[in-house]
Amino acid sequence: MPSLSTIHCPNEYNTLQKVIVISPAFMEIREVINEIQASYAAENIDRTIAVDQHAEFVRILEDEGVDVIQLQPDKDLNEQVFTRDIGFTIGNHLFISNMEKDLRKPETKQLKQWLHSHNIPFDELTASTIEGGDVLVDHQTLWIGMSHRTSEDAAKELRAKLPHFEVNEIPIREDILHLDCAFNILNAETALIYKEGITDKRVLQKLENRYQLIEITDEEQFYMGTNILSIGNNQVISLPENRRINTILKEKGFHVREVPFSEIIKSGGSFRCCSLPLLRQ
């Protein structure tokens, strides 16, 4: 097992070896901050079910040999389960996000404290807001979602810090929270895409030239159909509700682990959102 201080993620699909998660022990919709939450605000989230579903997600990761680092949930931070947003690893660089919503800003403080305590180096982006759900890496190519949460200034800052990477901006539809709610890379050749969510057709053509794209429907996008987590060797974790997508993936040779996540997705995120990879080999 690599040392705790080892940081390296060359892409979205190499074997996942180390990841940060946080239990949804205090999860609830307090302030509606995305379209999906608006649909579930009245019924809100059953925390008991959410915690059990998240624990099953963690169990599967650990069964696959992943070193799962579980930070302690804070009763004042109801969105903590979405650890992807607060940071992202590009190659050997770990970046701390600059969160757009005030209610989520304290989450990065806890992450930085943990990193300091384990002597893990990181960089901070300060030019403007950027969140990890908008950042996808595929070796020297970066895909950065231009959303309400991530700005062009942040993408420019990332270019300056990573001059040897090709940084591609992907404008997404206003009602879509992050890029990984419309696009996700599953292996070197294959990606999921919600085409209606990509607003620049030239960028869409670039993605079509690079990957074999599996298109998802409006309904599948609402149920986080793109937000699958690749854990390596064509293994992915996906929602059982996304039957059509899972069938297509199985036909293409993927091993699909179906995990219920019905309560957690009510807040607008799924498996990729709930994982901050630190090491993929």
C-alpha positions as CSV (number, residue, x, y, z in Angstrom):
1,M,0.0,0.0,0.0
2,P,1.4,3.5,-1.0
3,S,2.1,5.9,1.9
4,L,-0.6,8.2,3.0
5,S,1.3,11.2,1.5
6,T,1.3,9.7,-2.0
7,I,-0.9,11.8,-4.3
8,H,-1.4,10.9,-8.0
9,C,-4.4,10.8,-10.3
10,P,-3.5,10.7,-14.0
11,N,-7.1,10.2,-15.1
12,E,-10.7,9.3,-14.1
13,Y,-10.4,5.6,-14.6
14,N,-7.2,4.0,-13.4
15,T,-7.4,1.7,-10.4
16,L,-8.7,3.7,-7.4
17,Q,-6.4,3.2,-4.4
18,K,-7.0,6.1,-2.0
19,V,-10.1,8.3,-1.6
20,I,-11.7,10.7,0.9
21,V,-15.3,10.4,1.9
22,I,-17.6,11.8,4.6
23,S,-20.7,10.1,5.9
24,P,-24.1,12.0,5.4
25,A,-24.8,11.8,9.1
26,F,-26.0,15.4,9.2
27,M,-27.2,15.7,5.6
28,E,-30.4,17.6,4.9
29,I,-31.8,20.2,2.5
30,R,-31.6,23.4,4.5
31,E,-31.2,25.9,1.7
32,V,-32.1,24.9,-1.9
33,I,-28.9,25.4,-3.9
34,N,-29.6,23.3,-7.1
35,E,-32.5,22.2,-9.2
36,I,-32.6,18.6,-7.9
37,Q,-32.8,19.8,-4.3
38,A,-35.8,21.9,-5.3
39,S,-37.7,18.8,-6.4
40,Y,-37.1,17.1,-3.0
41,A,-37.1,20.0,-0.6
42,A,-40.6,19.2,0.8
43,E,-39.9,15.5,1.6
44,N,-36.2,16.2,2.4
45,I,-33.7,13.4,3.1
46,D,-34.0,10.3,5.4
47,R,-30.6,10.4,7.1
48,T,-30.8,6.9,8.4
49,I,-31.2,5.5,4.9
50,A,-28.6,7.9,3.5
51,V,-26.0,6.8,6.1
52,D,-26.8,3.1,5.4
53,Q,-26.5,3.6,1.6
54,H,-23.2,5.5,2.0
55,A,-21.9,2.8,4.3
56,E,-22.6,0.2,1.6
57,F,-20.8,2.4,-1.0
58,V,-17.8,2.5,1.4
59,R,-17.9,-1.3,2.0
60,I,-17.8,-2.0,-1.8
61,L,-14.8,0.3,-2.2
62,E,-13.0,-1.4,0.7
63,D,-13.8,-4.8,-0.6
64,E,-12.0,-3.7,-3.8
65,G,-8.9,-2.8,-1.9
66,V,-9.4,0.9,-1.8
67,D,-8.0,2.8,1.2
68,V,-11.1,4.8,2.2
69,I,-10.3,7.8,4.4
70,Q,-13.4,8.8,6.3
71,L,-13.3,12.3,7.6
72,Q,-15.7,13.2,10.5
73,P,-19.0,14.8,9.6
74,D,-19.8,18.2,11.2
75,K,-23.4,18.9,12.3
76,D,-23.1,22.4,10.9
77,L,-22.1,21.2,7.4
78,N,-25.1,19.4,5.7
79,E,-23.5,19.1,2.3
80,Q,-20.2,17.4,3.4
81,V,-21.0,14.1,1.8
82,F,-20.0,15.6,-1.6
83,T,-16.3,15.5,-1.1
84,R,-15.5,15.7,-4.8
85,D,-16.5,19.4,-4.8
86,I,-14.0,20.6,-2.2
87,G,-10.8,19.4,-4.0
88,F,-9.4,17.6,-7.0
89,T,-6.2,15.7,-7.9
90,I,-4.6,16.3,-11.3
91,G,-1.5,14.2,-11.8
92,N,0.7,14.8,-8.7
93,H,-1.1,18.0,-7.8
94,L,-3.9,18.3,-5.2
95,F,-6.0,21.4,-5.4
96,I,-8.4,22.9,-2.8
97,S,-11.5,24.3,-4.4
98,N,-12.8,27.8,-4.0
99,M,-16.4,27.1,-3.2
100,E,-19.2,29.3,-4.7
101,K,-21.8,28.9,-1.9
102,D,-21.0,30.3,1.5
103,L,-22.7,27.4,3.3
104,R,-20.1,25.1,1.8
105,K,-16.9,27.2,2.2
106,P,-16.1,25.7,5.7
107,E,-15.8,22.2,4.2
108,T,-12.5,23.2,2.6
109,K,-11.1,24.3,6.0
110,Q,-11.7,20.8,7.5
111,L,-10.0,19.2,4.5
112,K,-7.0,21.5,4.7
113,Q,-6.6,20.8,8.4
114,W,-6.6,17.0,7.7
115,L,-4.0,17.4,4.9
116,H,-1.8,19.5,7.1
117,S,-2.0,16.9,9.9
118,H,-0.8,14.2,7.4
119,N,1.9,16.4,5.7
120,I,0.1,16.2,2.4
121,P,1.0,19.2,0.1
122,F,-1.8,21.0,-1.7
123,D,-2.4,24.1,-3.8
124,E,-5.2,26.6,-3.5
125,L,-7.1,28.3,-6.3
126,T,-8.0,31.9,-5.4
127,A,-8.7,33.8,-8.6
128,S,-12.4,32.9,-8.6
129,T,-14.7,30.0,-7.7
130,I,-14.0,26.5,-8.9
131,E,-15.4,23.2,-7.7
132,G,-14.2,19.6,-8.2
133,G,-17.4,18.4,-9.9
134,D,-16.4,20.7,-12.8
135,V,-12.9,19.2,-13.2
136,L,-12.2,16.0,-15.2
137,V,-8.7,14.8,-16.0
138,D,-7.5,12.4,-18.8
139,H,-3.7,12.4,-18.6
140,Q,-2.5,15.7,-20.1
141,T,-6.0,16.8,-21.0
142,L,-8.3,18.7,-18.6
143,W,-12.0,19.2,-19.2
144,I,-13.3,22.1,-17.1
145,G,-17.1,22.8,-16.8
146,M,-18.1,26.4,-17.0
147,S,-21.0,26.4,-14.6
148,H,-22.4,28.7,-11.8
149,R,-19.8,27.2,-9.6
150,T,-16.7,27.4,-11.8
151,S,-15.5,30.5,-13.8
152,E,-13.3,31.3,-16.7
153,D,-10.9,33.1,-14.4
154,A,-10.5,29.9,-12.4
155,A,-9.8,28.0,-15.6
156,K,-7.2,30.6,-16.5
157,E,-5.5,30.3,-13.1
158,L,-5.4,26.5,-13.6
159,R,-3.7,26.9,-17.0
160,A,-1.1,29.1,-15.4
161,K,-0.4,26.5,-12.6
162,L,-0.4,23.6,-15.1
163,P,1.3,24.9,-18.2
164,H,1.9,21.4,-19.6
165,F,-1.8,20.5,-19.6
166,E,-4.3,21.2,-22.3
167,V,-7.2,22.9,-20.5
168,N,-10.6,22.7,-22.3
169,E,-13.5,24.7,-21.1
170,I,-16.9,23.1,-21.5
171,P,-19.9,25.5,-21.1
172,I,-22.9,23.7,-19.5
173,R,-26.6,24.5,-19.3
174,E,-27.5,26.9,-16.5
175,D,-29.7,24.4,-14.6
176,I,-26.9,21.7,-14.5
177,L,-24.9,21.9,-11.3
178,H,-21.5,20.6,-12.4
179,L,-19.8,19.1,-15.5
180,D,-19.9,15.6,-14.1
181,C,-23.7,15.8,-14.1
182,A,-23.5,16.0,-17.9
183,F,-20.2,14.3,-18.9
184,N,-18.0,11.6,-17.3
185,I,-15.1,9.6,-18.6
186,L,-15.2,5.9,-17.8
187,N,-12.1,4.7,-19.6
188,A,-9.6,5.8,-22.2
189,E,-12.2,5.3,-25.0
190,T,-15.6,5.7,-23.4
191,A,-17.6,8.5,-21.8
192,L,-21.1,9.2,-20.8
193,I,-22.7,12.4,-22.0
194,Y,-25.9,14.4,-21.8
195,K,-25.6,16.3,-25.0
196,E,-28.4,18.7,-24.2
197,G,-26.4,19.9,-21.3
198,I,-23.4,21.0,-23.4
199,T,-24.1,24.4,-24.8
200,D,-21.1,24.8,-27.2
201,K,-21.4,22.5,-30.2
202,R,-17.7,22.9,-31.1
203,V,-16.8,21.5,-27.7
204,L,-19.3,18.7,-28.2
205,Q,-17.7,17.8,-31.5
206,K,-14.3,17.7,-29.8
207,L,-15.6,15.2,-27.3
208,E,-17.1,13.1,-30.0
209,N,-13.8,13.0,-31.8
210,R,-12.0,11.9,-28.6
211,Y,-14.4,9.4,-27.0
212,Q,-17.1,6.8,-27.8
213,L,-20.0,8.7,-26.3
214,I,-22.9,7.0,-24.6
215,E,-25.8,9.4,-24.6
216,I,-28.2,9.7,-21.7
217,T,-31.8,10.9,-21.6
218,D,-33.4,13.8,-19.8
219,E,-34.7,11.4,-17.1
220,E,-31.4,9.7,-16.7
221,Q,-29.7,13.0,-16.3
222,F,-32.1,14.0,-13.5
223,Y,-31.3,10.7,-11.8
224,M,-27.5,11.4,-12.0
225,G,-27.0,8.9,-14.8
226,T,-23.5,10.4,-15.7
227,N,-22.3,10.5,-12.1
228,I,-20.8,7.0,-12.1
229,L,-17.6,6.3,-10.3
230,S,-14.9,4.3,-12.1
231,I,-12.7,2.3,-9.7
232,G,-10.4,0.7,-12.3
233,N,-10.2,-2.3,-14.7
234,N,-13.6,-1.3,-16.3
235,Q,-15.4,-1.6,-13.0
236,V,-17.9,1.2,-12.2
237,I,-20.4,1.9,-9.4
238,S,-23.8,3.0,-10.7
239,L,-27.4,3.5,-9.5
240,P,-29.7,0.5,-10.0
241,E,-32.4,2.9,-11.3
242,N,-30.3,3.6,-14.4
243,R,-31.1,0.3,-16.0
244,R,-30.6,1.2,-19.6
245,I,-27.2,2.8,-19.0
246,N,-26.0,-0.1,-16.9
247,T,-27.1,-2.6,-19.6
248,I,-25.2,-0.7,-22.3
249,L,-22.1,-0.6,-20.1
250,K,-22.3,-4.3,-19.5
251,E,-22.6,-4.9,-23.2
252,K,-19.4,-2.8,-23.7
253,G,-17.5,-5.0,-21.2
254,F,-17.9,-3.0,-18.0
255,H,-18.4,-4.7,-14.7
256,V,-21.3,-2.6,-13.1
257,R,-21.7,-2.6,-9.3
258,E,-25.2,-1.3,-8.6
259,V,-25.5,0.5,-5.3
260,P,-28.7,2.1,-4.0
261,F,-28.1,5.9,-3.4
262,S,-31.7,7.1,-3.6
263,E,-31.5,9.4,-0.5
264,I,-28.2,11.0,-1.4
265,I,-29.1,11.9,-4.9
266,K,-32.0,14.0,-3.6
267,S,-29.3,16.7,-2.8
268,G,-27.9,16.7,-6.4
269,G,-25.0,14.3,-6.3
270,S,-24.1,10.6,-6.7
271,F,-21.0,8.4,-6.5
272,R,-18.5,10.6,-8.3
273,C,-19.7,13.6,-6.2
274,C,-19.2,11.6,-3.0
275,S,-15.6,10.6,-3.6
276,L,-12.3,12.7,-3.6
277,P,-9.7,10.4,-5.1
278,L,-6.1,11.0,-4.0
279,L,-4.5,8.1,-5.7
280,R,-5.1,6.1,-8.9
281,Q,-2.5,3.8,-10.3
